[in-house]
Amino acid sequence: MKQAPNIPVAKPQLGQREKELVIDCVESAWISSLGRHILEFERSLAGFCGAAFGVATSNGTTALHLVLEALGVGPGDEVLVPSLTFVATAAAVAYTGATPVFVDSDPQTYNMDPALIEAALTPNTKGIVPVHLYGHPADMAAINQIAEARGLWVVEDAAEAHGAEVMINGQWRKAGSLATAAVFSFYGNKIITTGEGGMVLASDEELTKNLRLLRDHGMDPERPYWHPVVGYNYRMTNLQAAIGLAQMERVADILEHKATIGRQYDQGLGDIPGLILPPRAAWARPVCWLYSVLLEPEFPLNRNQLRVFLAERGIDSRPFFTPLHKLPPYAAGQEMPVAEDLAVRGISLPSGPAITPSEIGRVCEALAEAAEPAP
Ligand SMILES: Cc1ncc(COP(=O)(O)O)c(C=O)c1O
């Protein structure tokens, strides 16, 4: 019997426009980090999110490191990050010589729990990096309120949440414009992709100048080969930006398509016992980055068994991230019961933009089969 093709977790969807703009780079020979697509891509994402400035970078991790450096984070400082996130959120803090201090998750949204922030603050705390995990925004209103009262900056890690929105003071506002600065990733599995790529969004002009200076070898833009600070080469190429710009031209369609994928899963999985579907707080409009579900104890398989069950049917999946306080570079005996519980029960299903309705149907059928009690 012919085996149905494998269903990857997240395959990007690139079209004719991406091709045209990349060909434009090749034909014009603007393939390095100068070139008009970079500025246009920066303006496009910043405008879409409601931020004043965008600073494109080589990837999301360098964007995080860059913004922390530009904010003056260094040895002796502490930065609050959620434990349940991709490792780059904490690694970027470690690059600066500062210490990432972990905060447990809110069981409703899986994001940094604002109620636990106060207890994690010390006189060395300089700022907070909430993450919009799997596309659901962190509770930015609560986090900003605490930060403001303490004189801390906040950087959104929006790597997984292009287009997500939060209700603040009666208005829907986009992730990326909700704090001192925000960081995006455009890795191949992200909602908007450039293959590898990242961007910092900010609305403060001085901070933006500093970001550009540090990104471009610390070189004074008015004075060639004069480097007043130690900088980095964290630039994005025009080739990457060309792909990103093509994606931004149809961002509304991409987001609508992702929402349709989420709805199809909601319908296909809603009646299966033992599954908790992705959260949606009343104040949030999440985006479906990776459609991620939790297994309840009554589900016949545990998460790892389910991943094997799906793999046997040609369906790729991802476990939730390992809570960072459990990883060797960061472990110091901390206990984060909510993050630890989510991490063993959570699974992300194939939900990239190239997935087809029949593939989603196959995933739902496999989950329904897995949920059947043993005879
Ligand atoms: C929450 C989060 N932060 C940061 C990153 C780092 O981005 P990149 O892979 O582009 O370096 C990622 C993803 O890859 C992420 O999911």
Ligand as a Chemical Component Dictionary entry (heavy atoms), coordinates in Angstrom:
data_LIG
# 
_chem_comp.id                   LIG 
_chem_comp.type                 NON-POLYMER 
_chem_comp.pdbx_formal_charge   0 
_chem_comp.three_letter_code    LIG 
# 
loop_
_chem_comp_atom.comp_id 
_chem_comp_atom.atom_id 
_chem_comp_atom.alt_atom_id 
_chem_comp_atom.type_symbol 
_chem_comp_atom.charge 
_chem_comp_atom.model_Cartn_x 
_chem_comp_atom.model_Cartn_y 
_chem_comp_atom.model_Cartn_z 
_chem_comp_atom.pdbx_ordinal 
LIG C1 C1 C 0 10.198 32.594 21.537 1  
LIG C2 C2 C 0 11.386 32.620 20.625 2  
LIG N1 N1 N 0 12.348 33.525 20.838 3  
LIG C3 C3 C 0 13.414 33.609 20.028 4  
LIG C4 C4 C 0 13.581 32.776 18.948 5  
LIG C5 C5 C 0 14.835 32.868 18.151 6  
LIG O1 O1 O 0 14.649 33.168 16.821 7  
LIG P1 P1 P 0 15.686 32.645 15.705 8  
LIG O2 O2 O 0 15.496 31.180 15.557 9  
LIG O3 O3 O 0 15.282 33.417 14.489 10 
LIG O4 O4 O 0 17.052 33.001 16.168 11 
LIG C6 C6 C 0 12.575 31.834 18.680 12 
LIG C7 C7 C 0 12.574 30.925 17.554 13 
LIG O5 O5 O 0 13.177 30.407 16.830 14 
LIG C8 C8 C 0 11.458 31.742 19.537 15 
LIG O6 O6 O 0 10.503 30.827 19.327 16 
# 
loop_
_chem_comp_bond.comp_id 
_chem_comp_bond.atom_id_1 
_chem_comp_bond.atom_id_2 
_chem_comp_bond.value_order 
_chem_comp_bond.pdbx_ordinal 
LIG C1 C2 SING 1  
LIG C2 N1 SING 2  
LIG C2 C8 DOUB 3  
LIG N1 C3 DOUB 4  
LIG C3 C4 SING 5  
LIG C4 C5 SING 6  
LIG C4 C6 DOUB 7  
LIG C5 O1 SING 8  
LIG O1 P1 SING 9  
LIG P1 O2 DOUB 10 
LIG P1 O3 SING 11 
LIG P1 O4 SING 12 
LIG C6 C7 SING 13 
LIG C6 C8 SING 14 
LIG C7 O5 DOUB 15 
LIG C8 O6 SING 16 
# 
